[in-house]
Amino acid sequence: MKKQRIWKIITTLVVIVILGVGGFLTYSYIKTQNLVNDSYKDAHNNQLRDANDQIANGKPISVLLLGTDTGAFNRTKRGRTDTLILATVNPTQKKTTLISIPRDTRTPIAGYPQLGQIKINAAYAYGSTGTAMNTVQKLVDNPVDYYVLINMGGLEKLINKVGGVDVKSPLTFDFAGYQFKKGKTYHMNGKKALEFSRMRHEDPQGDYGRQTRQRLVIMALIKKVAKPTTLANDKLLEELSKNVQTNLKFTQLRDMALNYRDASKDVVSDHLQGHGQMIDGQSFEVVSEQERDRVIKLVKDSLH
């Protein structure tokens, strides 16, 4: 009888612990879901395929990363997206490809034929995230499934929330009071990371060099955010919901975390290469047909 009583007590304690942990996990799951849903906004873009089906079946997807530096998303005036990176995520090839698109790329804006050919970073300002997606989609002649819009003004706070990021500098330069040496890895807080990614005029590659450093900072942040311990940080999730907007739903992000993790094993960086040209008093990056064809093939291959 005494032994049975002890087992009953132990069993009861185990049940209480399981229910307690289960309740906590359920609470965390629901809270995370609510915070992610706060960041959700439909793009109303022109879909070339069923993007939701791609994730549901673990197929390759493309995500347009847009960076705007004009404050909160509920502002009355949209700014331009000075950061445009098309990411293709392929779990079969176990590879992610990041393709930077120069902000001054001369191109027609989807839905605005009256504008002629202007800078691609104006697509979001004239229209919406959907306009930016449709414009890039026409440029690369491949599906752009999803978008993630990042308020670059809030990026500093996000980096600080994750305890900083580690980035290796691709060149030696001084900027905004900071010194960087080629090949050296720096642990950067938010302010240092932003200045590291903003410098353009002293870079031998100009805006292309800036794009490279932006990719390095964004990838370092993504690696930090993707850690389970980081995702359990309520304050970080709240900061993310304030500064990140996307048309990816919570269930899709959950499925990606489970089924697409191998794609982070090989991250390849590339960019759309143009040449500087003054047209009607404005400086553009003009992309040749040969270069556009190269990028079209690159995106196509990475989505198959």
Summary of the structure (lengths in Angstrom):
residues: 304
radius of gyration: 22.1
end to end distance: 65.8
largest distance: 94.7
contacts: 955
relative contact order: 0.17
helix: 48%
strand: 23%
